[in-house]
Amino acid sequence: MDTMFHVQTLLIIAAGAIATYFTRVGGYIFITRMKRIPPRAEAALNAVPAAVLTTLVAPAAVTGGFDVSLTMAVAFLVGLRIALLPMLAVGWIVVMILRHVIG
């Protein structure tokens, strides 16, 4: 009988959780011990949200198909004009329409 979880999978998940925890705690300790944040470090920290967003969006844009790529382009253009939540709603509506039309 096949088990629901493999030991190796659980170990990988645990290792990832531990690494994430220590990375966050280490970063917090490092930043709180500094008297002031150097300008280059501050610039790097300010770039993190864009880098994370890129790592989430880029694979879908490349492998997601025509509907996803077109939706991302529309969402990008709409995002230049309106706030984040309405932009997400517009993106969701566009991708649902495209998936219904393209089938």
N, C-alpha and C positions, 0 to 999 in steps of 0.2 A: 504494500500500500504506500502511495506517495504521500510524503508529509507536506503540510501546508507551507512551512518555511524551511529552507535549508540553513544549516549552521553557517556556512560561508556567507550567505546573504545577510544573515543577522549580524555577523562580525563586521561586514563592510558597512552596514548601517550604523552600528555602534562606533566604529572608528571614525566615520564621517561626523557623527554627532559630537564625539570627543574633540576632534580637530576643530570643528566649528566653535565649540564652547571655549576652548583655550585661545583660539584666534581672537574671539571677541573680548574675552577677559584680558588677554595680553595687550590688545590695542587700547582698551580702557585704562589699564594701569599705566601704559606708556604715555598716553596723552595727559592723564591727570598729574603725572610727575613733572611734566614740562612746565616751566614758568611762562613761556610763550611759544606759540606754534610758529615755526619758521614759514616764511611765505611759500616756499616750494612745497612743503608738506601740506599747507592749507590748500594750495592749488590742486595737489593730488587728491586730497579728501573731497574737494568740490567736484572733481571729475568722476568720482565713484558712481553716483547715480546714473550718469550717462553711459558709463561702461557696463553696468549691470543691465540696463535697458537694452543696450546693443547686443549683449550675449543672449538675451531672451528673444529678441525680435529677429536677429539675423538668420538663425537656422530656419525659422518659419518662413521668412521671406524667400529663402533659397529653395527650400524643399516643399513649401506649402501649396504650390500650384498657382494658377493664374488668379483664382478668386482671392486668395490670401495676399498675393503681391499687389493686386489692384486695390484691395481694401486698405493695405498699409499705406499706399500712396495717397489715397483719399483721406485717411485718418491723419497723415502727416500734414497735408494741406489744410484740413479743417483745424488741426491743432495749432496752426500758426495764427488763427483768428479767435478761437474760443477756448474755454477752460477744459481741463482734463476730463471731467466726468461726462460732459456732453460730447466730447470727442470720442470717448469710448463707446457711448451709445450710438453715435453715427457709424463708427466702425463696425459695431455688432450688426446694425441694421443693413449696412452695405454687404457684409459677408453673407448674411442670411438670404438677402435678395439674390445675390450672385449664385449662391449654392442652389437656390430654388430654380433659377433660370437655367443655369448650366446643367444642373441635375447630377 
